Amino acid sequence: MRARWLAAGAAITIMPAMLWPASEAYRSQIEEWRRQRETALKADGGWLTVTGLFWLHQGANTFGAGTGHDIELPAGPGVEAGVFELHGGKVMVRLDGRTRQLRTDAEGQPDAVTMGSLTMFPILRGGQYGIRLKDNNSRLRKEFTGLHYFPVNEQYRVTTHLIPDAKKIPILNVLGQVEETPSPGYVEFELRGQKLRLTPVVETPGMLFFIFRDLTAGHETYGSGRFLDTELGKDGAVVLDFNKAYNPPCAFTPYATCPLPPKENRLPVRIEAGELKYARTEARGARERATRAGDEGQGLRAGVLSSTLSASPVTAGF
C-alpha cells in the first residue's frame, strides 16, 4: 500500500485548495445525501437499533430473556435461552441443541444470531470480545427525533490532494483503547483564508475516513467530533465536503465504540457545515459532558475498562 501511495504522490503537483462554485444541483445533491443518511440510520439493523454491548469472559456466557443470565435480553416472541462460549480467541454459540462458531466483525461481516426482533453478533475491540445487541423494536428507534444540519454552504466544499506519508497513527476510542490505524498521508487546504490540515485513516480501499473536531463541537455540533468520508480520486485528488460531515454512532446510542479525533485533527476553526448535535435525552447529555470533561474519552477509560472483566453491559462512553 505504501508503494501505491508513493507512486501516486510522484505524479502529483500539490495545489492549494480551491472553493467550489455554488449551484442548485449541488444543493439538491446534499439534500438527497441527507435523506439517504437518515433512512439508513432508521433502517432495520441501523444504529438506532443498537441497544446493548456485553463483554464476554472466558468460558460460558449465558443469554436469555429476564434476569439470571450473563446477557439479559428483552422478552419477546422468538427469544430463547442459549450460551456464548469464548475459548482461545474463538466465539461459539450454543442454541437449540446446536453449537457453531461465530465470525467477529474483525474478520469481515460478523455472523449473527437472530431471534424475533433481536440480533446479536460478536465484535472484537482491543483484544476483547463482546456481543453487540440490536433490537428493531428499540426505544431509541421509536423515539428518534430526526437529523438537523447547518444550511448548505458550498464554501465548505474544497478540493485538494493527498500528500503521501504512509504510516500508522494511534486512534483512541471511547473505551480508552488505542489502535494503530493505517493512514496514507494528509491533506492541506484553506478555508476563509486560514490554512488547515487533516489526517485520514483507511478502513475501506479507495476511501479516506476523517475523524475531526472543530470549534463548533460541544455547542452546535456533537461534543467529541464528527466524521467525514471521501473518495481518493485519480492522482490523489480529494474533495472535502463538510456539508456531508456527520455524527458518530455514539451520538445516538450508548452502546457504540466510536473512535475519537487524533490531536492533529482538532481544528482551531468553526466548521459551520454538516450535521448538528442530535436532540439527546438527559442521559446522553450527561454522558457527553463527562466526555468533554475527560478530554474526549480519557476520563471514561477506567470506568469502561473495569466492566470488560465480566459480561456486563457497557453504560459509559459517548
Residue pairs with C-beta under 8 A, 6 or more apart in sequence:
1 166
1 182
1 184
1 202
2 166
5 162
5 164
5 166
5 184
5 185
6 164
6 166
8 162
8 164
8 235
8 236
9 162
9 163
9 164
9 185
9 236
11 235
11 236
12 161
12 162
12 163
12 235
12 236
14 161
14 163
14 188
15 160
15 161
16 160
16 189
16 190
17 158
17 159
17 160
17 188
17 189
17 190
17 191
17 240
18 158
18 159
18 160
19 154
19 155
19 157
19 158
20 26
20 154
20 157
20 158
20 159
21 154
22 154
23 154
26 152
26 154
26 157
27 152
30 152
30 243
30 244
31 152
33 244
34 147
34 149
37 147
37 246
38 146
38 147
40 46
41 47
41 48
41 144
41 147
41 252
42 48
42 141
42 144
44 136
45 119
45 134
45 136
46 141
47 249
47 252
47 253
47 256
48 138
48 140
48 141
48 144
48 252
48 253
49 119
49 134
49 135
49 136
49 138
49 140
49 141
50 132
50 133
50 134
50 138
50 140
50 249
50 253
50 255
50 256
51 74
51 133
51 134
51 135
51 138
51 139
51 140
51 253
51 255
52 71
52 131
52 132
52 133
52 135
52 255
52 313
53 123
53 130
53 131
53 132
53 133
53 255
53 256
53 257
53 313
53 314
54 61
54 70
54 71
54 130
54 131
54 133
54 311
54 312
54 313
54 314
55 128
55 129
55 130
55 307
55 308
55 309
55 310
55 311
55 312
55 314
56 84
56 86
56 91
56 122
56 128
56 129
56 130
56 131
56 311
57 70
57 86
57 309
57 310
57 311
58 86
58 87
59 85
59 86
59 87
60 83
60 84
60 85
61 70
61 71
61 83
61 84
61 85
61 86
61 131
61 311
62 69
62 70
62 71
62 81
62 82
62 83
63 69
63 70
63 71
63 72
63 73
63 81
63 82
63 83
63 84
63 120
63 131
64 71
64 72
64 73
64 79
64 80
64 81
64 82
65 72
65 73
65 74
65 75
65 76
65 79
65 81
66 72
66 75
69 81
70 310
70 311
71 84
71 120
71 131
71 133
71 311
73 79
73 115
73 118
73 133
74 118
74 135
76 116
76 117
76 118
76 137
77 116
77 117
78 115
78 116
78 117
78 118
79 115
79 116
79 118
80 95
80 96
80 115
82 93
82 94
82 95
82 96
82 113
83 93
83 94
83 95
84 91
84 92
84 93
84 94
84 102
84 122
84 131
85 91
85 92
85 93
85 94
85 99
86 92
86 129
89 129
90 101
91 101
91 102
91 104
91 122
91 129
92 99
92 100
92 101
92 102
93 99
93 100
93 102
93 113
95 113
100 111
101 111
102 110
102 111
102 113
102 121
102 122
103 109
103 110
103 111
103 122
104 110
104 121
104 122
104 123
104 124
104 129
105 121
105 122
105 123
105 124
106 123
106 124
110 121
110 122
110 123
111 121
111 122
112 119
112 120
112 121
113 119
113 120
113 121
114 120
117 135
117 136
117 137
118 133
118 134
118 135
119 133
119 134
119 135
119 136
120 131
120 132
120 133
120 134
121 131
121 132
122 129
122 130
122 131
122 132
123 129
123 130
123 131
123 132
123 257
124 130
125 173
125 175
125 177
125 257
126 173
126 175
126 177
126 178
126 179
128 308
130 308
130 314
131 311
132 255
133 255
140 252
140 253
144 252
145 278
145 279
147 275
147 276
147 278
148 275
148 276
149 243
149 274
149 275
149 276
150 220
150 243
150 272
150 273
150 274
150 276
152 243
152 273
153 243
153 272
153 273
154 243
155 191
155 192
156 191
156 241
156 242
156 243
156 271
156 272
156 273
156 274
157 239
157 240
157 241
157 242
157 243
158 189
158 190
158 191
158 239
158 240
159 237
159 238
159 239
159 240
160 187
160 188
160 189
160 238
160 240
161 187
161 235
161 236
161 237
161 238
162 184
162 185
162 186
162 187
162 200
162 208
162 232
162 236
162 238
163 185
163 186
163 187
163 188
164 184
164 185
164 236
165 183
165 184
165 185
165 186
166 182
166 183
166 184
166 185
167 182
167 183
168 180
168 181
168 182
168 183
169 180
169 181
169 183
169 199
169 201
169 262
169 264
170 178
170 179
170 180
170 181
170 262
171 178
171 179
171 180
171 181
171 201
171 211
171 259
171 260
171 262
172 178
172 259
172 260
172 262
172 296
172 297
172 298
173 179
173 257
173 258
173 259
173 260
173 297
174 224
174 250
174 256
174 257
174 258
174 260
174 291
174 297
174 300
174 304
174 316
174 317
174 318
175 257
175 300
175 301
175 304
175 305
175 308
175 314
175 317
176 297
176 298
176 300
176 301
176 302
176 304
176 305
177 305
179 259
181 201
181 202
181 259
182 201
182 202
183 199
183 200
183 201
183 202
184 200
184 202
184 208
184 232
185 199
185 200
186 197
186 198
186 199
186 200
186 264
187 197
187 198
187 200
187 238
187 240
188 195
188 196
188 197
189 195
189 196
189 197
189 198
189 240
190 196
191 269
191 271
192 269
194 269
196 267
196 269
197 264
198 210
198 212
198 240
198 264
198 265
198 267
199 210
199 262
199 264
199 265
200 208
200 209
200 210
200 230
201 208
201 209
201 211
202 208
202 209
203 209
206 231
206 232
207 229
207 230
207 231
207 232
208 229
208 230
208 231
208 232
208 238
209 227
209 228
209 229
210 227
210 228
210 229
210 230
210 240
210 265
211 225
211 227
211 259
211 260
211 261
211 262
211 265
212 225
212 226
212 227
212 228
212 245
212 261
212 265
212 266
212 267
212 271
213 224
213 225
213 226
213 261
213 265
213 266
213 267
213 296
214 221
214 225
214 266
214 267
214 269
214 270
214 271
215 267
215 268
215 269
215 270
215 271
216 270
216 271
216 272
217 223
217 224
217 225
217 226
218 288
218 292
219 277
220 272
220 276
220 277
221 247
221 271
221 274
221 275
221 276
221 277
222 247
222 248
222 251
222 275
222 277
222 278
222 288
223 277
223 288
223 289
223 291
223 292
223 296
223 318
224 248
224 250
224 258
224 260
224 261
224 288
224 291
224 292
224 296
224 297
224 318
225 248
225 260
225 261
225 265
225 266
225 296
226 245
226 246
226 247
226 248
226 274
226 275
227 245
227 246
227 247
227 248
228 240
228 241
228 242
228 244
228 245
228 246
228 274
229 244
230 238
230 239
230 240
230 241
231 239
232 238
233 239
242 271
242 273
242 274
243 273
243 274
244 274
245 271
245 273
245 274
245 275
246 274
246 275
247 275
247 277
247 278
248 256
248 258
248 259
249 256
249 258
250 256
250 258
250 317
250 318
251 277
251 278
251 280
251 284
251 318
252 278
254 283
254 284
254 287
254 314
254 315
254 316
254 317
255 313
255 314
255 317
256 317
257 317
258 317
258 318
260 296
260 297
261 296
278 284
280 288
287 316
287 317
287 318
288 318
290 299
290 300
290 316
290 318
291 297
291 299
291 300
291 318
293 299
294 300
294 301
296 318
297 318
300 316
300 317
300 318
303 316
304 314
304 316
304 317
307 313
307 314
307 315
307 316
